[in-house]
Amino acid sequence: MLRQELSDALKTAMLGKDARTVSTVRLILAALKDRDIAARPNGLADGIPDTEILQMLQSMIKQRRESITIYEQGGRLELAEREAEEIAIIERFLPRQMSADEVAEAIRAVIADIGATGIKDMGRVMAALKERHAGLMDFSRASVVVKSALGG
C-alpha cells in the first residue's frame, strides 16, 4: 500500500514538474530498494513490510533534522530550508503522529503490559513501542520519556 502511494506521488510530481518532490520521492524509493535487496536473504522476497518502511521514513526525517541543525549553525540557511522542505514531503507518507500526551499514555501502557520496573527494562519497552506504534511517534524523543518513567 505504501509502495503504491510512493509510486503514485512520484508520477504526480513528475507530471506537475515539482522538482523537489520528484527528487525526494526518488531518494525514498532508492532507500527502499536498498532495504528490499538487503532483506532478500532473510526470506523477504517481496520486500520489507510497511512497518519497516515507516521506520525508514522516520529515520530519514531524523537525519534531515540533524542536518538542519548543522546547516543553521554554519549559516547555510538555504540548505536548511531545502532539508525542511524534504521533511514536509516525507511526512506526507507517514500517518498522523501521536501527541506528547498520547506518547506518554502509550509508554505507560507498555510499561504496565510488560511489567517493566527499572532502567534495565528500557530495551524491552522501546522494542514493544516500536512494534506497536511504528511510524506514529518519534522514538528518540520517546526514549527520553521512557528513561524518566523507568527512573533513569
Secondary structure, DSSP 8 states (H G I E B T S, - for coil): -HHHHHHHHHHHHHHTT-HHHHHHHHHHHHHHHHHHHHHGGGT-TT---HHHHHHHHHHHHHHHHHHHHHHHHTT-HHHHHHHHHHHHHHHTTS-----HHHHHHHHHHHHHHHT--SGGGHHHHHHHHHHHSTTTS-HHHHHHHHHHHTT-
